[in-house]
Amino acid sequence: MKDISQYLELFRTERDLIDAHSVPALNALRDEAAAAFERMGFPSKKVERYRYTDVATAFAPNYGLNLSRLHIPVNPYEAFRCDIPNLSTSVYFVVNDSLYKDALPKATLPKGVIVDSLNALSMLDEVQAVHSPFSIFHSEDSLTALNSMLAQDALLIYIRAGVRAERPIQVVNILRSAVPLMVNRKVRIVAEAGAEVRLLFCDHAADDQDFLATQVMEVSVGEGAHVELYELEETHARCHRFANLYADVAAGGHLTHATLTLTNGLTRNQTDVCLSGKEASVNLLGCAITDGQQHVDNNTLIDHRAPGCTSRELYKYVVDEQSEGAFAGRILVREQAGQTESQETNANLVCTPEARIWTQPMLEIYADDVQCSHGSTVGQLNDEALFYMRQRGISESEARLLLKQAFASEVLNHITLEPLRDRLHYLIDKRFRGELNHCRTCRLCNKS
Amino acid sequence: MSEEIIVTVPEDSNSFVRSVAEKSYEYGFTTDVETEVIERGLTEETVRLISEKKGEPAWLLDFRLKAFRYWQTQKQPTWGHLQLPPIDYQAISYYADPTKKKKTLGGSPAEIDPELMRTFDKLGIPLEERMALSGTAVDAVMDSVSVKTTFREKLAEQGIIFCSISEAVKQHPELVQKYLGSVVPYRDNYFAALNSAVFSDGSFVYIPKGVRCPMELSTYFRINAQGTGQFERTLIVCDEDAYVSYLEGCTAPMRDENQLHAAIVEIVVEARAEVKYSTVQNWYPGDKDGKGGVLNLVTKRGLLRGKNAKLSWTQVETGSAITWKYPSCVLAGEGSQAEFYSVAVTNNLQQADTGTKMIHLAPRTRSTIISKGISAGRSQNSYRGLVRVAAKAEGARNYSSCDSLLLSSTCGAHTFPYMDVQNPTAVLEHEATTSKISEDQLFYCQQRGISQEEAVGLIVNGYAKDVLNKLPMEFAVEAQKLLSVSLEGTVG
């Protein structure tokens, strides 16, 4: 219950302002969300899913909110260019929590694909009517409730049935502020039956400021649809991210979701995937490379509700210095979900005595005709492999680097988009060399 | 309570092995002995009364009262994957003594109620010296009181103390006071606090330095009286370079109501000593509709205090309506080793949430966890385990493997492993699999004329072999039969 009062108070006193700069679809949720948030409070570490992250402390400082939606001038290209060589993407920028539309060449999207903010789309009855989705989840998670209580806009990505979006869609989230700022992002992704899309979300911070971001993403994968969703976080030590993702995969649909945390302050990603149709499949991937005081907590739930579904899960962590990594993955196989195949793997490298790792792979199975397995390991780099390389004239630090890269690349190898995979390999390589922030066009680096 | 009593019963080969049931629950009979039961309910007065009845010293009463006051401030935990029926702690009698009345009536204290003797005989535990043939010394505990401990003198020759804990309080107060609550403090958890307040009896074992206990020590627990709970407390201290193998078995009569069993086992292992603790738990599991059965809510923990100490827990869990039990090891001595082997079988409406904790505190400590869950009927079977490696535990090593076998489409098998690692040189591995019994294997057996039920028994025993192999010979045979019996009629 600690400190929820400042958020409730803000909500109650500024309700009109919040509503005025938002849309009815989101305003309609607020009362219920506020009630749920008040009832649940911030989850303490005694709440099973929040064991590893101290939420209340992260939310305790006094952050500003841009409730009147003041326009923050920014040149996104200057702020950051997250380019992927050899891959042309349709790029969108979200500054704090609103879609940034100034001075950008309009990305051309195939017919039947919409990427826009809900505020702009509120007239598009078609989309609104078919997917009046923002939703149902506040009663379960207090941070989702908090997000729904305060979020004023949402990014909508919609792919009509049977449409294949050839070019990946890239969304760059930029945090930009002169004062400590809290942002509440909402994303709704709908891929109708047979649709196909690849999405890349990159998180960046353009200012050396305290940021607190909550994000609620809802993903619907239609029958036979194919969605790949990659999230890459490269912020800094003063950024706090709480991202909840809720995905539903219909019969024969497939979802690949990857979270890559390279630099950050405190991150908690909660990913809930429901396989609700026959023979749906999901592939969850995660990689976190941490040092300093970084804290990364990935909490996943895969809910098998239909027969013949497949799930794969692979999370890898390299925790260095005083950083902390946590992984909790729960696989739930319900009674009706026969012929389930599920595999969960979590591997971790702990590099110093101050670093800490928690891992908790869970299986909860109520059906009998299933094949489920999970494995998790915590260990170090293989001494023999190190020795082998040193024998061949590779310096120790280089050998270590190579082994760490090899360790992380198992996750990346599941990424089907080759240019993206190469780019991520490159970023991870730079990350291990400690050069990540020295990019060509990044404002932060150029400043120093 | 249990003086040096020698009673001869007709010669019979050790029926412990032979007598394991073909029926569903063979130990469901009750014994008609006169039992002194104190009034139901739990207040500070009850605690004082128990202490008074046992003629305890002030420090122990003080320990009980502290525990009781702490218990009152606590709430029953709900985190287990269990649906625990509400327990009315005031409806239970906290002390039942089947030996008492006989003694006062019969005059001679050297005589155990023959009915009681027959009970333990039926259970396959003849309480006399020919147990020497099987090399086991037994402490039999019925309801709240240790009925008899065999082989005391022989063990005493080597300085081994094996007696009921009430007796130990009187005869070796310095040892009990030193170690009681040192591994499981009364503030440890809700049920530990309850047990510390009202514990009635249990076994005490002390193996002096350098002594290898020549026989296996064994305690047999039985709940008999109605409306009572059993709160026994076992304390094993194995001094430097010593060795002991300890067995524990339990049964209870069939009753419609749930019976509460909240025990504590504490083990202290000093440098280079080794303790093997084996349990075959066969409390009454309740009937097919989940009526009755024992609520088995137990805290077991070993402290590996010295260098290169070794502790091994082996458990076969087939009984109890609800099992909530995590035999754990605190590896505080450098180079110490801990092992946990478990087979848990649940059938009908049984629920089990069991596993272990391995707390690595010292360098070069090693632990192994092998857990096999078998669920059938409409039961729920969970493995829950924690492996923690503290910052100082250089080179700690853990291997965990948890497999679950599903025998019906209405049961559940769950795995909740936790790992918490703070040391960069630790190596931990965990793997788990869940699958249903292989149709190919069943088919193969049936093709060769083995009935389906037998085939299931064979496959399950093969599956659990890794663990059964770790049991002492006698127990292994019993456990194997128990597995087949527990799973009777589960497939098909």
Interface residues (C-beta under 8 A of the other chain):
Chain A: E48 E335 G338 N348 V350 C351 T352 P353 E354 A355 R356 I357 W358 T359 Q360 P361 M362 L363 E364 I365 Y366 A367 D368 D369 V370 Q371 C372 S373 H374 G375 S376 T377 V378 G379 Q380
Chain B: W79 H81 V389 A391 S404 L406 L407 S408 S409 T410 C411 G412 A413 H414 T415 F416 P417 Y418 M419 D420 V421 Q422 N423 P424 T425 A426 V427 L428 E429 H430 E431 A432 T433 T434 S435 K436
